[in-house]
């Protein structure tokens, strides 16, 4: 069973135009080097690299279709969206709605987020089905990507995510997307000082993790 059935993909990206036969997908990827057969590829435009130039590689790696901002002259099936980042957030938001029975845990802190997430995942996995975000994917691109990777069909008892930030307001948006049941602030140190006037401002930004906290 695919993580993203075709009808769920089209529902999440409602109104998007398609070219070619869009099929179910097993995962969501933004880097062609990470594609495994059955994934959908989101062709992000970066500062130095344009994902639209990598549809050949995506197809060779086994992507079933690409999400693009402009249709490309390429046989790989495509879904066209206005803004790629918005499309990723739409997929993440849709995936979150499919897991209403999963307990979501959000972790932030100046240091120790990844270690804590890993320890919690190992501990809870002894008796529960646990999903956890990957690597240090904790910003406004990486965290929604990990949430979209949960897909629609798998059932998890718990899901653990890291939330990071560089500026005020970033964690609030991530928390509102994730809507965690449990929020954990590990610590607050004088990091990101270039973007904050003092330690209290950093603490306030970390406390934004409670913005989306479910009652």
Buried (B, 14 or more C-beta within 10 A) or exposed (E): EBBBBBEBBBEBBEEBEBBBEBBBBBBBBBBBEEBEEBBBBBBBBEEEEEBBEBBEBBBEBEBBBBBBBEBBEBEBBBBBBEEBBEBBBBBBBBBBEBBEEBBBBBBBBBEEBBEBBEEBBEEBBEEEEBBBBBEEBBBBEBBBBBBBBBBBBBEBBBBBBBBBBEEBEBBBBBBEBBBBBEBBBBEBEEBBEEBBEEBEBBBEBBBBBBBBBEE
